[in-house]
Amino acid sequence: MAEIRVILTDIEGTTSSIDFVHSTLFPYARKRLPAFVETHADTPEVQHWLHEAAKEAGIIEASRQEIIDLLVSWIDQDRKSTALKALQGMIWQEGYENKEYLSHVYPEVAARMRAWRAAGLRIYIYSSGSVHAQKLLFGYSESGDLTPLLAGYFDTQTGPKREVESYQRIAEAIGESPEHILFLSDITAELDAARAAGMRTTWLVRPPQALPASAEHPPVADFDAISV
């Protein structure tokens, strides 16, 4: 079996609780998004992502309030929109910097990531959240700043997480043959796509879910049970 040289990991349900994202980050962004857009709409970066959101929705001309209403509805739907994720990341940065919350990571994740780095493995993140949001989550975690352990980040600008081509692009971007990459996720459709691209896979089945007796992807309850 090929040697594992790279760990590529999802975030929600894998390194971090889905509940933190849905109960803390989403409500924070939803509450502050209208005022954020009103006060930052003239900045080039925010203008760009508001334009991208309108284009994604097929809107040729809309008022600022209509765009705000659109984005709030997308938060409620947990829409995997690159434009929305980018804007959420900017809002979350203010919350992190103001110490209104720290991001959740499962208890064993930081120690296991440090052990992998000490063993010479490179660790990358692939999440539907923007690269900016990923850096914030690992930079302001309950386990401290974990960003020095990470070699890079990928989001939906690389491609959808359930498409084989996305994983092929990641392997090419990091300059590693897919068989040397281990992808970790709690979503089997993502694991299927990664495996079809030639990567090794491991399925995170966090408690209170029970580990299945058998599965197409090796199931584990936590990072300590991952074999590399």
Secondary structure by P-SEA (a helix, b strand, c coil): cccccbbbbbcccccccaaaaaacaaaaaaacaaaaaaaccccaaaaaaaaaaaaaaccccccaaaaaaaaaaaaaaccccaaaaaaaaaaaaaaaaaccbbbbcccaaaaaaaaaaaabbbbbbbccccaaaaaaaaaccccccccccccccccccccccccaaaaaaaaaaaccccccbbbbcccaaaaaaaaaabbbbbbbbccccccccccccccccccccccc
